Amino acid sequence: MVHAILDYLDALNRGESLSVPSSLNVYQMISSVDYPRASSGELQAMVHPQLQFKDYEPLHDGEPMFIKFTGESILYRGKDTVYPGFINEALMRRRITKNSYDIYLQATTWFGNPVA
């Protein structure tokens, strides 16, 4: 969205017209999903290859989310279709107690249905 706005402003500043889409999908974040871990914190699975690079594509009940290092798939179980985004991305999170940043891996962020 930011890129679309910047492209529009750049074209406007150059005196060019730029078509503006008649609609735009907007998603609401509903949760963040971490990798499956053992009680020790050790990773037990990775993002399933069928989900990788599928940001903002619908994920339905029974479709694979993770694959354990043993080869067993972990399926999404939910009554609602979700739209995962930021799949397998390294994100920065500011520590509240210190002026530093932690880099942590997030499996994915769930987004709900697009708002009309």
C-alpha positions in Angstrom: 0.0 0.0 0.0 2.8 2.4 0.9 4.5 1.6 -2.5 1.2 2.3 -4.3 0.9 5.7 -2.5 4.5 6.6 -3.3 4.1 5.6 -6.9 0.9 7.7 -7.2 2.6 10.8 -5.6 5.7 10.4 -7.8 3.5 10.3 -10.9 1.5 13.2 -9.7 4.7 15.2 -9.1 5.8 14.4 -12.7 2.5 15.5 -14.1 1.6 12.0 -15.2 -1.7 10.3 -14.5 -1.7 7.0 -12.8 -4.7 4.7 -12.6 -6.0 4.0 -9.2 -7.6 0.7 -8.4 -11.3 0.8 -7.6 -10.8 -1.5 -4.6 -8.2 -2.6 -2.1 -8.0 -5.6 0.2 -7.4 -4.7 3.8 -6.6 -7.4 6.3 -7.0 -7.4 10.1 -4.3 -9.1 12.2 -6.0 -11.7 14.4 -2.9 -13.6 15.9 0.7 -14.4 15.5 1.8 -18.1 15.3 5.2 -19.3 16.5 7.0 -22.3 15.4 6.2 -25.6 17.2 8.7 -26.0 20.0 9.6 -28.5 22.7 9.3 -27.5 26.4 13.0 -26.7 26.2 12.3 -24.1 23.5 13.9 -26.2 20.8 12.3 -25.9 17.3 10.3 -29.0 16.4 9.1 -28.1 12.9 9.5 -25.6 10.1 7.1 -23.9 7.7 5.5 -26.4 5.4 6.8 -26.1 1.8 3.2 -25.8 0.5 2.7 -22.7 2.7 6.1 -21.0 2.1 5.9 -17.9 -0.2 2.1 -18.0 0.0 1.6 -14.7 1.9 -2.0 -13.5 1.9 -3.3 -16.6 0.2 -6.2 -18.4 1.9 -5.4 -21.2 4.3 -8.3 -23.6 5.0 -8.9 -26.1 7.7 -6.9 -29.3 7.1 -4.2 -27.7 5.0 -0.5 -28.0 6.1 1.1 -25.3 8.1 4.3 -26.9 9.4 6.3 -30.0 8.8 8.0 -31.7 11.7 11.7 -32.7 11.4 10.4 -36.3 11.5 8.4 -35.6 8.2 4.9 -35.4 9.8 2.7 -32.5 8.7 1.0 -30.2 11.2 -2.3 -29.1 9.7 -4.2 -25.8 10.3 -7.3 -26.5 12.3 -9.8 -23.7 12.4 -13.4 -23.0 11.3 -12.4 -19.8 9.6 -10.2 -19.4 6.6 -7.2 -17.3 7.4 -4.7 -15.4 5.3 -1.2 -15.9 6.6 1.3 -13.1 6.1 4.9 -12.5 6.9 5.5 -16.2 6.6 8.9 -17.4 7.9 10.1 -13.8 8.2 12.7 -12.5 10.6 11.3 -9.5 12.5 12.7 -7.0 14.9 11.1 -6.5 18.3 12.1 -3.8 20.7 12.9 -4.9 24.2 10.8 -3.0 26.8 13.6 -3.0 29.4 16.6 -2.1 27.2 17.3 0.1 24.2 18.1 -2.7 21.9 16.4 -4.9 19.5 15.9 -8.7 19.4 15.6 -10.4 16.1 13.3 -13.3 16.3 11.8 -15.7 13.8 8.0 -15.7 13.5 6.4 -18.6 11.7 3.5 -16.5 10.4 0.9 -13.9 11.3 -2.8 -14.8 10.7 -5.0 -12.3 9.1 -8.8 -12.5 9.0 -11.1 -12.2 6.0 -10.5 -9.0 3.9 -12.6 -6.1 5.0 -14.9 -5.0 2.2 
